[in-house]
Amino acid sequence: MTSTILPQNEPSWHATIVRQLEDRDRREKHAFTRLFDAHNNALHNLSSLAERNNELEMQLAALRLEHSQAVKAAEMARELGSPEAASRYAEMAEELKTLKAECADLYKTQAQNAQRSLELVDTVKIQEEHIKRLTDENAALRASGAGLSRKLEDALASITEKEHTFQILHDELAAHQLELVQKDEQLKEKEERLKRLEAENKQLVDRWILLKQQEAARMNEANEFVESALKSKMSAAAQSPPTPSPLTSRISNKDVLADLRKDSRLRAVLPNGAVRKFTSHDGEINCISINRDGSLVATGGNDKKLILHDARTGSSKATLVGSMQAVMCVSFNSSDLVLGTSNDNSTKIWSISTSRLKHTLTGHIGKVYSAKFTESNRVISGSHDRTIKIWDLAKGYCLKTIFTLSSCNDLTPLDGDGTVIVSGHLDNNVRVWDGRSGNLVREITGIHHGQITSVEISPHQNYMLTTSRDNTLKLIDTRMFETGGIISNRIELEQVLFQHCTDIISPDGMYVASGAVDGSVYIWNVESGRCELVLSREHKSTVCGVVWNPQGGSAVYSADKDRTV
């Protein structure tokens, strides 16, 4: 609505109405304007679509008409035939005429052949009579030849048998001559090799004797120095009461520490306390181990599982299954393998990268309590059946069985290749074995008054740590096989009631860590033999094993029977 100009004499009510109408237009017109425009556009589109629909319907009708015509034409073509079919029919009719003519010629030829056949039949009869006479003569000759053939065959068979026997004898003679020549060559090679080995062995024995003499001389000098120092000290302190010495032999703890630190470059630091705890397994934990780079910790338990954990975070990396009974010992090699011994009398080996079982070593008739890898791709296992077995992983079978006379609780190779094996036994003794021959090299008796639960080699392999149920840990010099010192005389609350408790030497050889039945972890100083640290209230049950990070530092891992690491 458009506004208008009112004359001056227009009444005021009229002007008011006009203004109100103008306000209404301004307020409501624009919204309805857009609605009307949209409605008009929709009507326009509807008409366009209707026209398009009509066009499509017309096209559809035309197509239906063409289709019906095509169907009728096809039916007529099937009834009347196509031009090509008619042409083909004419050609076939012409061929038929030609074939009829050829058939007539064949009938004539057949009559001629029938006449010739009659003539041939007569000729055949004559020939058959002639053949019959020849057949009779041939039969008589064949009967005579058959007899001669049988005699010839018998003679040939006899000759063939004799030739075969001669060939066999000739081949056997040649084989024996060749074998004799090879045996002679092998004998010469073995004799030469034996001579070389004897010469090398003699050189090695001479070198070994020289080294032992040098070590004995150094040890005697050290002993003389220690004895003179002790005598001087005793004479100077003759008026003072004597103090008990922690040693049980001529070798001092300072000598032990000097040898332990001689080749070590990794420094161990005493831990301040537990920084992380996590629960592992569905049953009691029996053992714990750490790999050589300190990145993985493995635990084995009564739930028949071996679980790998991240050493920094404690998170589970893999669960390795396959054991039929409790896992009693775990151990890593230098590459991608981890093993677990079991109460099912077997040792199983898994790949860490794939978490798949690679080997199952069976042959023990008792529980397998301990096993270790060697650097020569072998595994050494010790069992309750009083045997130690050496396994070749490349071939997958037992190379040697060593009879130990007592149940083996723990073992460890003294060197990387496992040529010397140290084992701890139920009869309180430590035995040293030659891994190549299986012979007993040394039996160390009287060092403990209870069964030995753990044997651990120091980082430089000059000393070993033994743990016993007589509540003591002792260092043994592997060069002289003498006791180097008593690390601890445990009090009653610290008794190792768990039969297979394992202890550890720190990477730098400064400390020894061990767990106790009250849940505490004790760390001793090797030099003084005193307890440096007691980590208590961290575990609620018996500590079954302790390991120290091989890279040094303060990272110590312990596991208890209550599934806590």
TIVOKOL-214021 format. One record per residue (C-alpha): residue in one letter; x, y, z. Coordinates in steps of 0.25 Angstrom, whole numbers, padded with zeros to 4 digits, always signed. Layout:
BEGIN
AXYZ;...
This chain:
BEGIN
M+0000+0000+0000;T+0005+0014-0004;S+0004+0026+0005;T-0004+0038+0001;I-0004+0052+0005;L-0016+0057+0012;P-0022+0071+0010;Q-0022+0080+0022;N-0036+0079+0025;E-0036+0064+0026;P-0041+0059+0039;S-0031+0054+0049;W-0037+0041+0051;H-0035+0038+0036;A-0020+0042+0037;T-0019+0033+0049;I-0025+0021+0041;V-0016+0023+0029;R-0003+0024+0038;Q-0007+0011+0045;L-0009+0004+0031;E+0004+0009+0026;D+0011+0004+0039;R+0004-0010+0037;D+0010-0010+0022;R+0024-0007+0027;R+0023-0018+0038;E+0016-0029+0030;K+0017-0027+0015;H+0032-0032+0013;A+0030-0045+0020;F+0018-0048+0011;T+0024-0043-0001;R+0035-0053-0001;L+0025-0064+0002;F+0017-0060-0010;D+0029-0060-0019;A+0033-0074-0015;H+0019-0078-0017;N+0019-0073-0031;N+0033-0079-0034;A+0027-0092-0029;L+0015-0091-0039;H+0024-0088-0050;N+0033-0100-0047;L+0021-0109-0046;S+0016-0105-0060;S+0030-0107-0066;L+0031-0121-0059;A+0017-0124-0064;E+0021-0121-0079;R+0033-0129-0077;N+0025-0141-0072;N+0016-0140-0084;E+0028-0141-0094;L+0034-0153-0087;E+0020-0160-0087;M+0019-0157-0102;Q+0033-0163-0104;L+0030-0175-0096;A+0017-0178-0104;A+0026-0177-0117;L+0036-0186-0112;R+0025-0196-0108;L+0020-0196-0122;E+0033-0198-0128;H+0036-0210-0118;S+0022-0216-0122;Q+0026-0215-0137;A+0039-0221-0135;V+0033-0233-0128;K+0024-0235-0139;A+0035-0234-0149;A+0043-0244-0142;E+0031-0254-0141;M+0029-0252-0156;A+0044-0254-0159;R+0043-0267-0150;E+0031-0272-0158;L+0035-0268-0172;G+0050-0269-0171;S+0061-0259-0174;P+0066-0256-0188;E+0080-0262-0184;A+0072-0275-0180;A+0065-0276-0194;S+0079-0274-0201;R+0085-0285-0192;Y+0073-0294-0195;A+0075-0292-0211;E+0090-0296-0209;M+0086-0309-0201;A+0076-0313-0212;E+0087-0312-0222;E+0097-0320-0214;L+0086-0330-0212;K+0085-0332-0227;T+0100-0334-0228;L+0100-0344-0217;K+0089-0352-0224;A+0097-0353-0237;E+0109-0357-0230;C+0101-0368-0223;A+0097-0374-0236;D+0111-0375-0241;L+0114-0382-0228;Y+0103-0392-0230;K+0110-0395-0244;T+0124-0397-0237;Q+0118-0406-0226;A+0112-0416-0237;Q+0126-0416-0243;N+0133-0419-0230;A+0123-0430-0226;Q+0127-0437-0239;R+0142-0436-0236;S+0139-0441-0221;L+0133-0454-0227;E+0146-0456-0235;L+0154-0453-0223;V+0146-0463-0214;D+0150-0474-0223;T+0165-0470-0223;V+0164-0469-0208;K+0159-0483-0207;I+0170-0488-0215;Q+0180-0480-0206;E+0174-0485-0193;E+0176-0500-0197;H+0191-0496-0200;I+0192-0489-0187;K+0186-0501-0179;R+0197-0510-0185;L+0208-0499-0181;T+0201-0498-0167;D+0203-0513-0165;E+0217-0513-0169;N+0219-0500-0160;A+0213-0507-0148;A+0223-0518-0149;L+0234-0509-0150;R+0230-0501-0138;A+0229-0513-0129;S+0243-0516-0133;G+0247-0501-0131;A+0240-0500-0117;G+0248-0512-0112;L+0261-0505-0117;S+0256-0491-0111;R+0254-0497-0097;K+0268-0503-0097;L+0274-0489-0102;E+0266-0481-0091;D+0271-0490-0080;A+0285-0488-0085;L+0284-0473-0086;A+0278-0472-0072;S+0289-0480-0067;I+0299-0471-0074;T+0291-0458-0069;E+0291-0463-0054;K+0306-0465-0055;E+0309-0452-0061;H+0300-0445-0050;T+0307-0452-0039;F+0321-0448-0045;Q+0316-0434-0046;I+0312-0433-0031;L+0325-0439-0027;H+0333-0429-0035;D+0324-0417-0030;E+0327-0422-0015;L+0341-0423-0018;A+0342-0409-0024;A+0334-0404-0012;H+0343-0410-0002;Q+0355-0405-0009;L+0349-0391-0009;E+0345-0392+0006;L+0359-0397+0009;V+0365-0385+0002;Q+0356-0375+0009;K+0359-0381+0023;D+0373-0380+0020;E+0372-0365+0017;Q+0363-0363+0029;L+0373-0370+0038;K+0384-0361+0033;E+0376-0348+0035;K+0372-0352+0049;E+0386-0356+0052;E+0391-0342+0047;R+0379-0335+0055;L+0382-0343+0067;K+0397-0339+0066;R+0392-0324+0065;L+0382-0325+0076;E+0393-0332+0085;A+0403-0320+0082;E+0392-0310+0084;N+0387-0316+0097;K+0402-0317+0102;Q+0403-0302+0099;L+0390-0299+0106;V+0394-0307+0118;D+0407-0300+0119;R+0400-0287+0118;W+0390-0291+0128;I+0400-0296+0138;L+0408-0283+0136;L+0396-0274+0139;K+0392-0282+0151;Q+0406-0281+0156;Q+0406-0266+0154;E+0392-0265+0161;A+0397-0274+0172;A+0409-0265+0174;R+0401-0252+0174;M+0391-0259+0184;N+0403-0263+0193;E+0409-0249+0192;A+0395-0243+0196;N+0393-0254+0207;E+0407-0251+0213;F+0404-0236+0213;V+0391-0238+0220;E+0397-0247+0230;S+0408-0238+0233;A+0398-0226+0234;L+0389-0234+0243;K+0401-0238+0252;S+0406-0224+0253;K+0392-0220+0256;M+0390-0231+0267;S+0403-0227+0273;A+0400-0213+0274;A+0386-0215+0280;A+0390-0227+0289;Q+0384-0220+0301;S+0370-0217+0294;P+0360-0228+0293;P+0360-0236+0280;T+0349-0233+0270;P+0343-0244+0262;S+0347-0244+0247;P+0336-0246+0237;L+0345-0256+0229;T+0345-0271+0228;S+0358-0272+0220;R+0371-0265+0217;I+0365-0256+0207;S+0360-0242+0212;N+0347-0235+0208;K+0356-0224+0202;D+0362-0234+0193;V+0349-0239+0189;L+0344-0224+0186;A+0357-0221+0178;D+0354-0233+0169;L+0340-0230+0168;R+0342-0216+0163;K+0354-0218+0155;D+0347-0219+0141;S+0334-0213+0145;R+0330-0199+0139;L+0316-0198+0143;R+0313-0191+0156;A+0302-0196+0165;V+0294-0187+0174;L+0286-0191+0187;P+0271-0189+0184;N+0263-0180+0193;G+0250-0188+0193;A+0240-0193+0184;V+0236-0184+0173;R+0226-0193+0165;K+0218-0205+0169;F+0210-0214+0160;T+0202-0227+0161;S+0205-0239+0152;H+0200-0253+0150;D+0188-0260+0155;G+0195-0268+0165;E+0208-0267+0173;I+0221-0262+0167;N+0233-0272+0167;C+0244-0265+0160;I+0248-0251+0153;S+0259-0248+0143;I+0263-0236+0135;N+0269-0235+0121;R+0283-0230+0118;D+0280-0216+0114;G+0270-0214+0125;S+0258-0212+0117;L+0250-0224+0120;V+0246-0231+0133;A+0241-0245+0133;T+0233-0253+0144;G+0228-0267+0145;G+0218-0272+0154;N+0208-0283+0158;D+0198-0279+0148;K+0207-0286+0137;K+0210-0273+0131;L+0223-0265+0128;I+0220-0250+0127;L+0229-0239+0121;H+0228-0225+0127;D+0234-0212+0122;A+0245-0209+0132;R+0242-0194+0133;T+0227-0193+0134;G+0223-0207+0139;S+0213-0209+0128;S+0211-0223+0123;K+0217-0225+0109;A+0214-0240+0106;T+0208-0252+0113;L+0215-0265+0109;V+0207-0278+0111;G+0210-0293+0108;S+0215-0298+0121;M+0206-0309+0127;Q+0210-0306+0142;A+0217-0295+0150;V+0228-0287+0144;M+0240-0288+0154;C+0252-0280+0146;V+0253-0270+0135;S+0265-0265+0128;F+0268-0257+0116;N+0279-0258+0105;S+0286-0247+0098;S+0277-0246+0086;D+0262-0249+0085;L+0259-0262+0093;V+0254-0264+0107;L+0253-0278+0114;G+0244-0283+0126;T+0246-0296+0133;S+0234-0303+0139;N+0229-0313+0149;D+0224-0321+0136;N+0239-0326+0135;S+0242-0317+0122;T+0248-0305+0118;K+0241-0296+0108;I+0247-0285+0100;W+0239-0273+0094;S+0243-0262+0084;I+0241-0248+0090;S+0238-0241+0077;T+0227-0251+0073;S+0222-0256+0087;R+0222-0270+0080;L+0227-0283+0086;K+0240-0288+0078;H+0246-0300+0086;T+0241-0309+0097;L+0252-0317+0103;T+0248-0330+0109;G+0256-0341+0115;H+0257-0338+0130;I+0248-0348+0139;G+0247-0338+0150;K+0244-0323+0152;V+0253-0314+0145;Y+0257-0303+0155;S+0268-0295+0147;A+0273-0293+0133;K+0282-0283+0127;F+0286-0279+0112;T+0300-0279+0107;E+0307-0271+0097;S+0308-0283+0088;N+0293-0285+0085;R+0292-0295+0096;V+0283-0297+0109;I+0288-0303+0122;S+0277-0308+0131;G+0277-0314+0145;S+0266-0323+0151;H+0261-0329+0163;D+0264-0343+0156;R+0279-0341+0160;T+0283-0338+0146;I+0288-0326+0138;K+0286-0326+0123;I+0292-0318+0112;W+0283-0315+0100;D+0287-0311+0086;L+0276-0301+0081;A+0281-0302+0066;K+0278-0317+0066;G+0267-0317+0077;Y+0272-0329+0085;C+0281-0332+0097;L+0296-0332+0095;K+0300-0337+0109;T+0294-0342+0122;I+0302-0340+0135;F+0298-0348+0147;T+0300-0339+0159;L+0297-0349+0171;S+0288-0339+0177;S+0276-0330+0173;C+0280-0317+0166;N+0273-0305+0172;D+0281-0295+0163;L+0292-0294+0153;T+0300-0284+0145;P+0311-0285+0134;L+0324-0279+0139;D+0328-0274+0125;G+0320-0270+0113;D+0321-0283+0106;G+0317-0292+0117;T+0330-0300+0117;V+0330-0299+0132;I+0317-0300+0140;V+0314-0297+0155;S+0302-0303+0162;G+0296-0303+0176;H+0290-0315+0182;L+0280-0320+0192;D+0292-0327+0200;N+0298-0313+0204;N+0309-0314+0194;V+0314-0306+0181;R+0319-0314+0170;V+0327-0310+0158;W+0326-0318+0145;D+0333-0318+0131;G+0322-0315+0121;R+0330-0322+0110;S+0333-0336+0117;G+0322-0336+0127;N+0333-0339+0138;L+0333-0333+0152;V+0344-0323+0153;R+0342-0319+0168;E+0332-0321+0179;I+0332-0310+0190;T+0327-0316+0203;G+0325-0310+0217;I+0322-0296+0213;H+0308-0297+0217;H+0299-0304+0227;G+0286-0304+0219;Q+0282-0306+0204;I+0287-0296+0194;T+0276-0288+0188;S+0284-0279+0178;V+0297-0278+0171;E+0301-0265+0164;I+0314-0261+0157;S+0320-0248+0159;P+0321-0238+0147;H+0336-0242+0144;Q+0334-0257+0147;N+0345-0257+0158;Y+0335-0259+0169;M+0322-0266+0171;L+0311-0263+0182;T+0304-0275+0188;T+0291-0274+0196;S+0287-0284+0206;R+0275-0288+0216;D+0286-0287+0227;N+0283-0272+0226;T+0296-0268+0220;L+0302-0263+0207;K+0316-0266+0203;L+0326-0261+0193;I+0335-0272+0187;D+0347-0270+0179;T+0345-0277+0166;R+0360-0277+0163;M+0364-0284+0176;F+0350-0289+0180;E+0352-0284+0194;T+0342-0276+0202;G+0344-0261+0201;G+0335-0257+0213;I+0322-0257+0219;I+0313-0246+0214;S+0302-0248+0224;N+0298-0256+0237;R+0283-0253+0236;I+0275-0252+0248;E+0263-0261+0251;L+0253-0252+0244;E+0261-0252+0231;Q+0261-0267+0229;V+0260-0272+0215;L+0248-0281+0216;F+0246-0281+0201;Q+0254-0292+0195;H+0257-0285+0182;C+0260-0271+0186;T+0270-0264+0177;D+0280-0253+0181;I+0288-0243+0172;I+0301-0236+0171;S+0301-0221+0167;P+0307-0218+0153;D+0319-0212+0159;G+0321-0223+0170;M+0319-0213+0181;Y+0306-0219+0187;V+0299-0231+0189;A+0283-0231+0189;S+0274-0242+0195;G+0260-0243+0199;A+0254-0249+0212;V+0242-0256+0217;D+0237-0244+0224;G+0236-0236+0211;S+0248-0228+0213;V+0260-0226+0203;Y+0274-0225+0209;I+0286-0219+0202;W+0300-0222+0208;N+0313-0215+0205;V+0323-0226+0200;E+0335-0219+0206;S+0330-0218+0220;G+0320-0229+0220;R+0310-0220+0227;C+0296-0217+0223;E+0295-0204+0217;L+0280-0203+0214;V+0267-0210+0218;L+0255-0207+0209;S+0244-0212+0218;R+0229-0210+0217;E+0229-0211+0202;H+0225-0225+0201;K+0214-0232+0209;S+0219-0247+0207;T+0232-0255+0204;V+0241-0248+0194;C+0245-0259+0184;G+0255-0252+0176;V+0263-0239+0174;V+0270-0234+0161;W+0278-0221+0159;N+0278-0214+0146;P+0290-0218+0138;Q+0293-0204+0133;G+0295-0200+0147;G+0288-0188+0155;S+0278-0190+0166;A+0268-0199+0159;V+0266-0211+0167;Y+0254-0221+0164;S+0248-0230+0174;A+0236-0240+0174;D+0228-0246+0185;K+0219-0258+0186;D+0207-0249+0187;R+0208-0246+0172;T+0214-0232+0174;V+0226-0227+0167;
